Amino acid sequence: MTALRPERESDTSYGQQSYGVPGAFEEWPGGGAYGASPQPDPHASYEPVRDEPFLPPADEETVALRIPDPPPETGDSTAGSRASYAARQDGPAQGGRAARRKAAKGRHGRHGGASDIPPAAHTDSGAGSRSRAPLSRVEARRQARARKPGPAVVASRAIGEVFITTGVLMLLFVTYQLWWTNVRAHAQAGQEASSLQNDWASGKRNPGTFEPGQGFALLHIPKLDVVVPIAEGTNSKGVLDRGMVGHYAEGALKTAMPGDKTGNFGLAGHRNTHGEPFRYINRLTKGDPIVVETQDKYYVYKMASILPVTSPSNTSVLNPVPTGSGFTKPGRYITLTTCTPEFTSKYRMIVWGKMVEERPRSKGKPDALVS
């Protein structure tokens, strides 16, 4: 059946219409002339276009499941460590599914055990076994002789130990001489002075009669702040080393007592160690007072002269009129003797004084002890 169609308005056939004919493209759906951009319809509704994620084409080898490595057996920790070592050495398998299966079989073996053992394990075990191997007697003796010090080393060690021991002993000796002897002598001298004053107060002593080592007076040197007992005799152990000064009262060196009408009262004392009562007598100057206190009286002397150095055998300094003192006639003198230089006993130092006052204790202390 042929459909009816309207007649053409002109004789021009379809497809033969000229482009130059007016109104040929006037009915363009977008409006306007041909080639113009279509205008959007304000009344039309639009739906937003969703952005779909890009999906790469699927790969059969990538999607294929991987075969996990079988865990090591519980009782064989060595197999697991060896398998891990082989896995680290081989690295990740390359290729597809078949290649990964083949690599897994090569790493774990047919029954899950390791097929390779790290070479370092054999080396370490061999070195450890060699180090733990016992030495033979010859080797042990050779090593013992090598460790044994030679004669020169032994001698040097012995000499060093001797020097160290000697140094320690010398240090202890110096400490004893310079410190401990003074501490002990001061204590003994102080005790003797207190005992002497107590006896004077009670009247037990008979002046003029004293035994060797027995204290009978006190020596005061105000300028040097010295107060020390005077004992009979010059024995080192019984008198001088106990911090006291000794009276020359024996044999050819016997000297006068302070109460005698004329004579030289000679005293000796340490300059260093054992209380060192005469250490600074070289600082005395002419006119400085020297006081001897007894049970009944005070005897005051004035320093007259000093002999810095003389021989220990020069006993003339103790004569009734001492040689070198400057005195020319008999009188009442005092002589102090001590060692010099300090810390030696090679020479002697002499200090002389002349009595200027004899004061009974009932009149009180002399001015030299009051000021």
Residue pairs with C-beta under 8 A, 6 or more apart in sequence:
8 14
17 24
18 24
19 25
25 33
25 34
26 33
28 34
28 36
29 38
30 36
30 37
30 38
30 39
31 38
31 39
61 96
61 97
64 96
64 97
66 97
66 100
67 100
67 101
67 104
69 83
69 87
69 104
69 107
69 108
70 108
70 112
71 80
72 79
72 80
72 81
72 83
72 112
73 79
73 80
73 112
76 113
79 112
79 113
79 114
82 113
82 114
82 116
82 117
82 118
83 107
83 108
83 113
83 114
85 114
85 116
85 118
86 107
86 114
86 115
86 116
87 107
89 116
90 103
90 106
90 107
93 99
93 100
93 102
93 103
93 104
106 115
107 114
107 115
108 114
108 115
109 115
135 143
149 157
177 273
178 272
178 273
181 241
181 273
181 274
181 275
182 273
182 274
182 275
182 276
184 243
185 241
185 242
185 243
185 273
185 274
185 275
186 243
186 275
187 243
188 242
188 243
188 244
189 228
189 229
189 242
189 243
189 244
189 275
189 277
192 215
192 229
192 231
192 242
192 244
193 215
193 218
193 227
193 228
193 229
195 215
196 205
196 215
196 216
196 218
196 229
197 218
199 205
200 295
205 216
205 295
207 216
207 259
207 294
207 295
207 296
208 257
208 259
210 216
210 232
211 232
212 232
212 233
212 235
212 238
212 249
212 250
213 231
213 232
213 233
213 235
213 238
213 239
214 231
214 232
215 229
215 230
215 231
215 232
215 244
216 230
216 231
216 232
216 247
216 294
216 295
217 229
217 230
217 258
217 292
217 293
217 294
218 227
218 228
218 229
218 230
218 292
218 293
219 226
219 227
219 228
219 229
219 230
219 245
219 267
219 277
219 290
219 291
219 292
219 293
220 226
220 227
220 290
220 291
220 292
220 293
220 368
220 369
221 281
221 284
221 288
221 289
221 290
221 291
222 288
222 289
222 291
222 368
222 369
222 371
223 283
223 284
223 288
223 289
224 280
224 281
224 283
224 284
226 277
228 243
228 244
228 245
228 269
228 275
228 277
229 244
229 245
230 244
230 245
230 246
230 247
230 267
230 292
231 238
231 239
231 242
231 244
231 245
231 246
231 247
232 239
232 246
232 247
232 249
233 239
233 246
233 247
233 249
233 250
234 240
234 246
234 247
234 248
234 250
234 253
234 268
235 246
239 245
239 246
240 246
240 268
240 269
240 270
240 274
241 270
241 274
242 274
242 275
243 274
243 275
243 277
244 269
244 275
244 277
245 267
245 268
245 269
245 277
245 278
246 267
246 268
246 269
247 255
247 257
247 265
247 266
247 267
248 254
248 255
248 266
248 267
248 268
248 318
249 255
252 315
253 266
253 315
253 318
255 263
255 264
255 265
255 266
255 318
255 335
256 262
256 263
256 264
256 265
256 320
256 332
257 263
257 265
258 265
258 292
258 294
258 297
258 299
258 332
258 334
258 355
259 294
259 297
259 299
260 332
261 332
262 320
262 330
262 331
262 332
263 320
263 330
263 332
263 333
264 318
264 319
264 320
264 321
264 322
264 333
264 334
264 335
265 292
265 332
265 333
265 334
265 335
266 318
266 334
266 335
266 337
267 334
267 335
267 336
267 337
268 337
268 338
269 277
269 278
269 336
269 337
269 338
270 276
270 277
270 278
270 279
270 338
270 339
271 278
271 279
271 281
271 338
271 339
271 340
271 342
271 349
272 279
272 339
272 342
272 343
278 336
278 338
279 342
281 336
281 338
281 349
281 351
282 306
282 308
282 340
282 349
282 351
284 290
284 303
284 306
284 351
285 303
286 302
286 303
286 304
286 305
287 302
287 303
288 302
288 303
289 300
289 301
289 302
289 303
289 366
289 368
290 300
290 301
290 302
290 303
290 334
290 336
290 353
291 298
291 299
291 300
291 301
291 366
291 368
291 369
292 298
292 299
292 301
292 334
293 299
295 361
296 360
296 361
297 358
297 359
297 360
297 361
298 357
298 358
298 359
298 360
298 361
298 365
298 366
298 369
299 355
299 357
299 358
299 359
300 355
300 356
300 357
300 358
300 359
300 366
300 368
301 333
301 334
301 353
301 354
301 355
301 356
302 353
302 354
302 356
303 351
303 352
303 353
304 325
304 326
304 327
304 352
304 353
304 354
305 324
305 325
305 326
305 351
305 352
306 349
306 350
306 351
306 352
307 317
307 324
307 325
307 349
307 350
307 351
307 352
308 340
308 349
309 340
309 347
309 348
309 349
310 317
310 324
310 347
310 348
310 349
310 350
311 347
311 348
312 345
312 347
312 348
314 348
316 322
316 323
316 324
317 323
317 324
317 325
317 335
317 337
317 348
317 350
318 335
318 337
320 330
320 333
321 327
321 328
321 329
321 330
321 331
321 333
322 333
322 335
322 350
322 352
324 350
325 333
325 335
325 350
325 352
326 352
327 333
327 352
327 354
331 354
331 355
332 354
332 355
333 352
333 353
333 354
333 355
334 352
334 353
334 354
334 355
335 350
335 351
335 352
335 353
336 350
336 351
336 352
336 353
337 348
337 349
337 350
338 348
338 349
339 345
339 346
339 347
339 348
339 349
340 346
340 347
340 348
340 349
341 347
357 366
359 366
364 370
